[in-house]
Amino acid sequence: MKKEYKEGDIAIIIDLDKCIGSGECVIACPVEIFEVVDGKAIVKNVKECIECCACVNACPQNAIEHSSC
């Protein structure tokens, strides 16, 4: 199952079947938009995303898709 977080032109999709809640996206994101809740990554505030793609590159499970990456 995939969960999409969208704000304007930015869309971040997390594949919940792949996400293992490692928190690498939380650590990598310079604007702290990610959080791990109940063992899965969530996006707290898409509009603060700076489109750096650090989350996509950090995820060991390739569970994050980003419209800018």
HUNOR-V147965 format. One line per field, one symbol per residue. phi: phi as a letter, one per 40 degrees, with the letter a starting at -180 (. if undefined). psi: psi as a letter, one per 30 degrees, with the letter a starting at -180 (. if undefined). A space follows every 50 residues. Layout:
phi = ???
psi = ???
This chain:
phi = .bbbbbagccbbbbcccccbgcgcccccccbfcbabbfgbcbbcadcccb fcgcccccccbfcbbbccb
psi = kkkkkkjbfkkkkkjffekghfgeeeeejfghfllkkhgkkljejeffkg hfgeeeffjfghfkkkff.
